[in-house]
Every structure is written in structure tokens, then in C-alpha cells.
């Protein structure tokens, strides 16, 4: 008796997410989509379409969450790479217009985008897949629904700084015109945060929007006993602010809270609280601003786990955000209690007062940090609750359940 039909799925990514030259698995963006490829590979007949690796690139280190095939009953992921095909200048302009991503199709970025659109269109249609899953990051998702003739699932992320004014109006006009020409919409749109649902429903009216929670590698982000202070670099950290420090939404909040902490400790006569920041800081001016605010900048270490293991409190001070705050999930995984903002908490579906402490002004956040530092029992309760929330919603196993249910719904709805 023949077995059940396995969905034929093509996974299209504008970034290398698997194989040689892929982003490292410790990168939150990369791990999310490596996990997606693993889940699809276990449950479908999968082809991966992605750019060719640059010359000389080597494979990224594997993690326990890489694709495995315990049953041995199907082929592994086919690393089908699509490079830019040769396209005439006229077709480039038409494809760039359909992509709806650039106002000036003749520019170099538009030529790259147009070639990529053409390559992925051909790859997605080849073999008549049941479903096309297209990763759209930083606004590159539009072409997915405009160039494929199979049910398309767009894995979308909001851009916090969406173009406004004349530029924004021009981009929206191009997108609307392309949709009218193709009469095509995605079968479903996926966002990684409950906070993104309203944006996606507005951008894709009439299209089902699903939240598939962000995922982290809990085999990598694992709590361990705090090290004993053998040297100055092993001293405990009161407050750790980890993550990208080259974006205004992260640095402005951190600087404001650090300033409020300085004022609060001075007013109460208590010792200054050591705040350590770690992550890409962008430019020397940002680093200087952190130092001026009383923050010790620890650089951008390739492994943040030793810092988390020494931290009493994790501070996520983004008062505006998009996507999901991976730093909250990392802290939960490492067993560190989190103080954060309403926007950041919403991005991961956190429960204020249960698995995070939330306040809406720099001064209130600073007071919450000081209160938590004075209450070790409360810190332990928050750490346990955060880890429990992570295991329910943000592990590879939870991710697999959500992705499988979504594919079943989209695949069975074809034709």
C-alpha cells in the first residue's frame, strides 16, 4: 500500500542558510532558517534554492539542530544554488518593477535584485512543487507572491524604518502595479512575533497571517554554573546588555536607561551598578557614548555565553523594535532574568511580571533593575519562568510543530 504523499517544497532564500558559506549557526537570523530547512527536510521532499557560495567559502560549523534523517527513507536536502542568470537590460527593468523593491531599476542594486528574482522564479517553478516557501528579509519578500504560480508562503519580517514620504509612496505604487499585473498573492504570510501580525495583515490584506515563533538553539544557549572569579575578567556582571549596538533603537534605549541608573544610584547613595554592553557597536562615537553613560563596552565577542553566565540581570532596553528580540530568548535559555520594555516583551510574547519585568520609561526600567538586583529569590523565579516559556514556544521541537501544521494547511489547500 503506497505511503502518504509527501509535499514537494522549494525553499527559496536570498541568503545562504545551509551548506558552505552559510551564516554561522550562532546568528539568530541564520539559525531560524537553518531550523526551517531541517524541519522541511524531515517532513517534505525539499529543494533549497539559495545564492552560490563566494569563492573560497567553507562550511559553517554544525549544531545539534542540523537536519538529520533517522528513518533514512528520503533523500537529504539538495543544495541547489541559483546564481544570477544573464538577462537582457529590458527584462531586467521589467523584473525589477515586478519585484517592486527599487525606484530606479537601472541601478546596480536593482540589477542584482532583478537577476535574483529571475533565478528564483525559474527554480521555484521547476518540478511543479506543491508549495514554495520564500524567505523575505528587510523587504525582499514582495517578489515571492508576484513571480511564482504555486502556493507561496512568505516568511516575512517588518522593517522598522519603512520608507516614508515620496520614496515610500513610489515603492507602494510599484508594488500595487505589480500585483495588478500578476493577479497573484501569497497563500500565507508568516511572521515571527505576535507584534508583527497587524503589520502583515495591513500589508497583505485578505491573506492568512500566521505567527511561527522565533527559535533559538537550546543545545548552544545552555545555562551552566557561574564561574568562580579567578581574574578580573571573571568578575560577576550586575547588568548585561547584549546584542547589536549599531542601531538607534537599541543604543538610544540603553543609553537612556544607563543614565537613569546613574542618577538613581547617586540619589539613593548606593554603589554604582556595573552595566556591561556586548555586541557590534558600529562606530567609535557609539562606543564613546556608552562609556560616557557609565557602560563598560566589552566589544563583540564571538561567544556571548561566558558573559551571560556571569550576569545577574539581562537588560533589553529597546523601546521600539521589529521582529523578535533574540536577546530575550538567549537570556531565558541561559537562565538569566530579563528586564525589558513593552515593545520588546511583545515581540516574543512574554508575560510581564511572570517571565520578564517590564516598564515603559528609562527611569522605571532603571528602578526595576535595581529592585531585581536586590531580590535574588525574584531573580530565580523569573529565570525559571523564562526558561519554561522558552521551552514551550521557542525550541526546535515547538518550531517543528508550528511549521508542520502550517505546511499541511497550505499544501492541502492547493488547487
PABASE-570175 format. One line per 8 residues: number of its first residue (from 1); their letters; for each residue z, x, y of C-alpha. Coordinates in steps of 0.02 Angstrom, whole numbers, plus 50000, padded with zeros to 5 digits. Each point is the difference from the previous one (the first is absolute). Layout:
# residues N
NUM> a> Z X Y ~ ...
# end
This chain:
# residues 415
1> xxxxxxxx> 50000 50000 50000 ~ 49948 50080 50165 ~ 50137 50048 50121 ~ 50020 49924 50173 ~ 49875 50049 50132 ~ 50055 50146 50106 ~ 49958 49984 50183 ~ 49871 50124 50062
9> xxxxxxxx> 50071 50071 50161 ~ 49933 50125 50123 ~ 50130 50082 50112 ~ 49924 50066 50162 ~ 50096 50119 50111 ~ 49951 50092 50159 ~ 50125 50136 49950 ~ 50015 50102 49841
17> xxxxxxxx> 50147 49919 49910 ~ 49975 50070 49824 ~ 49932 50160 49927 ~ 49968 50169 50081 ~ 50029 50004 50186 ~ 50104 49840 50004 ~ 50141 49984 50125 ~ 50165 50062 49927
25> xxxxxxxx> 50101 49870 49904 ~ 50148 50025 50118 ~ 49896 49923 50139 ~ 50048 49815 50012 ~ 49822 49940 50034 ~ 49931 50103 49857 ~ 50131 49950 49872 ~ 49976 49815 50035
33> xxxxxxxx> 49816 50008 49957 ~ 50021 50122 49856 ~ 50118 49870 49928 ~ 49869 49866 50032 ~ 49871 50101 49904 ~ 50123 50023 49856 ~ 50038 49815 49990 ~ 49816 49952 50007
41> xxxxxxxx> 49958 50128 49868 ~ 50128 49928 49880 ~ 49944 49820 50021 ~ 49813 50005 50039 ~ 49838 50091 49969 ~ 50011 50107 50156 ~ 49883 50109 50100 ~ 50063 50097 50151
49> xxxxxxxx> 49882 50031 50145 ~ 50061 50129 50124 ~ 49932 50147 50101 ~ 49955 50160 49912 ~ 50133 50137 50011 ~ 49973 50135 50128 ~ 49938 50165 49931 ~ 50141 50099 49921
57> xxxxxxxx> 50127 49856 49993 ~ 50115 49996 49850 ~ 50093 49860 49914 ~ 50159 49935 50079 ~ 50156 50017 49892 ~ 50028 49857 49880 ~ 50149 49883 49999 ~ 50077 49893 49865
65> xxxxxxxx> 49916 49849 50078 ~ 49823 50064 49969 ~ 49887 49894 49890 ~ 50040 50010 49815 ~ 49922 49909 49853 ~ 50134 49973 49868 ~ 49892 49880 49900 ~ 49847 50111 50003
73> xxxxxxxx> 49886 49848 49994 ~ 49894 50031 50155 ~ 49920 50138 50100 ~ 50096 50087 50139 ~ 49956 49984 50183 ~ 49824 50060 50036 ~ 50006 50112 50152 ~ 49837 49938 50072
81> xxxxxxxx> 49978 50083 50169 ~ 49879 49935 50129 ~ 49936 50120 50130 ~ 49905 49952 50157 ~ 49821 49952 49952 ~ 49850 50038 50109 ~ 49972 49849 50110 ~ 49869 49974 50135
89> xxxxxxxx> 50062 49995 50181 ~ 49952 49817 50015 ~ 50095 49953 49844 ~ 50149 50101 50060 ~ 50008 49895 50158 ~ 49988 49838 49902 ~ 50134 50053 49876 ~ 50115 50060 50138
97> xxxxxxxx> 49980 49833 50087 ~ 50040 49907 49839 ~ 50152 50111 49976 ~ 50058 49939 50168 ~ 50104 50155 50032 ~ 49910 50091 50139 ~ 49926 49948 50166 ~ 49878 50147 50003
105> xxxxxxxx> 49918 50011 49829 ~ 49902 50155 50050 ~ 50159 50106 50013 ~ 50052 50122 49865 ~ 50150 49896 49937 ~ 49887 49848 49985 ~ 49872 50098 49899 ~ 50136 50052 49877
113> xxxxxxxx> 50065 49821 49992 ~ 49826 49929 49972 ~ 49961 50122 49859 ~ 50166 49959 49920 ~ 49965 49813 50014 ~ 49831 50023 49918 ~ 50071 50107 49859 ~ 50141 49881 49960
121> xxxxxxxx> 49888 49848 50009 ~ 49885 50074 49868 ~ 50146 50056 49891 ~ 50093 49834 50012 ~ 49847 49900 49947 ~ 49952 50117 49859 ~ 50052 49929 49831 ~ 50037 49825 50066
129> xxxxxxxx> 50189 50017 50009 ~ 50111 49846 49993 ~ 50103 50058 50149 ~ 49983 50133 50135 ~ 50164 50068 50066 ~ 49972 50089 50165 ~ 50132 50103 50088 ~ 49993 49974 50187
137> xxxxxxxx> 50106 50116 50105 ~ 50004 50013 50189 ~ 49872 49863 50024 ~ 49873 50059 49871 ~ 50020 49843 49895 ~ 49873 49892 50091 ~ 49848 50061 49905 ~ 50074 49946 49834
145> xxxxxxxx> 49968 49815 50027 ~ 49835 50029 50089 ~ 49905 50106 49876 ~ 50050 49946 49825 ~ 49939 49848 49905 ~ 50143 49995 49875 ~ 50177 49932 50028 ~ 50083 50129 50110
153> xxxxxxxx> 50184 50036 50020 ~ 50035 50094 50162 ~ 50156 50108 49998 ~ 50027 49994 50187 ~ 50120 50077 50124 ~ 50026 49950 50181 ~ 49966 50124 50138 ~ 50144 49994 50121
161> xxxxxxxx> 49888 50052 50144 ~ 49853 49882 49977 ~ 49869 50030 50135 ~ 50021 49882 50146 ~ 49900 49958 50155 ~ 49812 50028 50002 ~ 50004 50115 49848 ~ 50099 49877 49896
169> xxxxxxxx> 49887 49857 50052 ~ 49846 50101 49952 ~ 50071 50041 49828 ~ 50046 49819 49966 ~ 49825 49946 50054 ~ 49920 50121 49876 ~ 50111 49939 49860 ~ 49964 49817 50036
177> xxxxxxxx> 49814 50031 50010 ~ 50001 50094 49835 ~ 50094 49860 49913 ~ 49877 49870 50065 ~ 49856 50103 49931 ~ 50074 50028 49828 ~ 50096 49837 49976 ~ 50126 50103 49902
185> xxxxxxxx> 50190 50004 50000 ~ 50126 50085 49885 ~ 50064 49905 49850 ~ 50174 50058 50046 ~ 50088 50116 50121 ~ 50151 50104 49951 ~ 50130 50064 50122 ~ 50147 50112 49957
193> xxxxxxxx> 50132 49917 50107 ~ 50058 49822 50036 ~ 49987 50046 50184 ~ 49811 50023 49980 ~ 49963 49827 49933 ~ 49977 49913 50168 ~ 49884 50137 50061 ~ 49893 49988 49843
201> xxxxxxxx> 49991 49811 50004 ~ 49939 50009 50180 ~ 49872 50135 49963 ~ 49936 49917 49841 ~ 50015 49812 50033 ~ 49982 49895 49844 ~ 50021 50148 49881 ~ 50152 50007 49884
209> xxxxxxxx> 50121 50136 50057 ~ 50116 50080 49873 ~ 50146 50117 50027 ~ 50006 50139 49870 ~ 50154 50102 50040 ~ 49988 50183 50044 ~ 50046 50116 49857 ~ 50084 50170 49989
217> xxxxxxxx> 50014 50123 49857 ~ 50177 49977 49936 ~ 49975 50144 49877 ~ 49982 50115 50151 ~ 50120 49919 50125 ~ 50157 50008 49895 ~ 50181 50011 50061 ~ 50098 50149 49942
225> xxxxxxxx> 50175 50064 50040 ~ 50015 50074 50173 ~ 49996 50191 49995 ~ 50153 50100 50043 ~ 49983 50088 50169 ~ 49964 50180 49948 ~ 49917 50050 50164 ~ 49964 49921 50170
233> xxxxxxxx> 49839 49922 49938 ~ 50099 49902 49870 ~ 50121 49922 50123 ~ 50013 49810 49990 ~ 49888 49900 50117 ~ 50079 49854 50090 ~ 49838 49912 50049 ~ 49826 50037 49933
241> xxxxxxxx> 49842 49934 50083 ~ 49855 50043 49885 ~ 49818 49955 50019 ~ 49853 50025 50116 ~ 50056 50054 50173 ~ 49825 50011 50073 ~ 49989 49814 50042 ~ 50075 49917 50152
249> xxxxxxxx> 50074 49855 49902 ~ 50107 50122 49899 ~ 50047 50131 50129 ~ 50041 49880 50142 ~ 50124 49904 49895 ~ 50080 50158 49931 ~ 50018 50077 50173 ~ 50077 49840 50069
257> xxxxxxxx> 50127 49985 49858 ~ 50043 50185 50008 ~ 50035 49982 50186 ~ 50108 49847 49970 ~ 50096 50094 49864 ~ 50036 50142 50122 ~ 50065 49878 50130 ~ 50105 49902 49875
265> xxxxxxxx> 50084 50153 49927 ~ 50036 50070 50173 ~ 50075 49836 50058 ~ 50112 49986 49847 ~ 50054 50182 50001 ~ 49943 50029 49821 ~ 49903 50151 49940 ~ 49813 49999 50022
273> xxxxxxxx> 49902 49929 49853 ~ 49873 50117 49923 ~ 49829 49917 49990 ~ 49866 50093 49901 ~ 49817 49952 50014 ~ 49870 50055 49873 ~ 49814 49968 49999 ~ 49839 50043 50087
281> xxxxxxxx> 50044 50007 50185 ~ 49827 50012 50074 ~ 50019 50118 50147 ~ 50130 50117 50077 ~ 50041 49872 50134 ~ 50061 49878 49867 ~ 50108 50133 49920 ~ 50072 50047 50171
289> xxxxxxxx> 50039 49817 50037 ~ 50093 49986 49835 ~ 50105 50154 50039 ~ 50037 49935 50175 ~ 50063 49838 49923 ~ 50121 50096 49888 ~ 49894 49986 49842 ~ 49981 50150 49886
297> xxxxxxxx> 49819 50011 49945 ~ 49986 50062 49820 ~ 49812 50017 50001 ~ 49886 49916 49873 ~ 50062 50059 49830 ~ 49887 49959 49852 ~ 50151 49931 49907 ~ 50118 49884 50094
305> xxxxxxxx> 50115 49966 49854 ~ 50125 50141 50037 ~ 50025 49928 50174 ~ 50027 49824 49933 ~ 50127 50064 49875 ~ 50103 50075 50141 ~ 49988 49847 50114 ~ 50137 49872 50029
313> xxxxxxxx> 49887 49876 50092 ~ 49811 49980 50013 ~ 49940 49944 50172 ~ 49833 49909 50013 ~ 49988 49966 50187 ~ 49825 49925 50016 ~ 50011 49848 50114 ~ 49813 49966 49973
321> xxxxxxxx> 49914 50030 49836 ~ 49853 49955 49889 ~ 49983 50005 49813 ~ 50159 50039 49903 ~ 50130 50129 50051 ~ 49992 50119 49853 ~ 50152 50093 50069 ~ 50111 49850 49964
329> xxxxxxxx> 49939 49996 49820 ~ 50025 50187 49982 ~ 50179 49988 50063 ~ 50035 49855 49882 ~ 49930 50100 49855 ~ 50107 50150 50048 ~ 50158 49895 50014 ~ 50021 50021 50188
337> xxxxxxxx> 50054 49849 50107 ~ 49879 49950 50138 ~ 50024 49950 50181 ~ 49841 49930 50075 ~ 49916 49875 50115 ~ 49942 49820 49972 ~ 49816 50050 49994 ~ 50027 50138 49873
345> xxxxxxxx> 50113 49892 49891 ~ 49870 49859 49997 ~ 49866 50123 49946 ~ 50083 50022 49829 ~ 50083 49831 49984 ~ 50175 50073 50023 ~ 50151 49887 50018 ~ 50101 50045 50156
353> xxxxxxxx> 50182 50024 49959 ~ 49965 50010 49813 ~ 49887 50149 49965 ~ 49978 50065 50179 ~ 50094 49994 50164 ~ 49890 49931 50138 ~ 50016 49994 50190 ~ 49873 49967 50135
361> xxxxxxxx> 50040 50122 50141 ~ 50026 50189 50001 ~ 50180 49978 50056 ~ 50038 49876 49861 ~ 49916 50109 49870 ~ 50103 50149 50059 ~ 50161 49899 49983 ~ 49947 49945 49825
369> xxxxxxxx> 49971 50182 49950 ~ 50173 50051 50062 ~ 50082 49853 49912 ~ 49914 50043 49836 ~ 50049 50183 50012 ~ 50182 49943 50013 ~ 49989 49885 49847 ~ 49958 50091 49836
377> xxxxxxxx> 50029 49844 49895 ~ 49873 49904 50103 ~ 49876 50143 49982 ~ 50020 49995 49811 ~ 49974 49811 49994 ~ 49842 50011 50106 ~ 49932 50142 49894 ~ 50024 49900 49839
385> xxxxxxxx> 49922 49844 50075 ~ 49852 50098 50068 ~ 49965 50080 49832 ~ 50009 49829 49916 ~ 49875 49926 50124 ~ 49885 50147 49971 ~ 50004 49978 49812 ~ 49963 49813 50014
393> xxxxxxxx> 49852 50014 50117 ~ 49936 50176 50031 ~ 49987 50091 49834 ~ 49841 50030 49902 ~ 50053 49867 49874 ~ 50024 49868 50136 ~ 49835 50054 50080 ~ 49910 49981 49834
401> xxxxxxxx> 50061 49821 49978 ~ 49940 49950 50174 ~ 49830 50084 49985 ~ 49968 49927 49826 ~ 50038 49824 50058 ~ 49886 50019 50151 ~ 49854 50067 49897 ~ 50018 49860 49874
409> xxxxxxx> 49991 49871 50140 ~ 49849 50079 50086 ~ 49908 50044 49839 ~ 50014 49828 49921 ~ 49940 49920 50161 ~ 49831 50086 49995 ~ 49845 49892 49993
# end
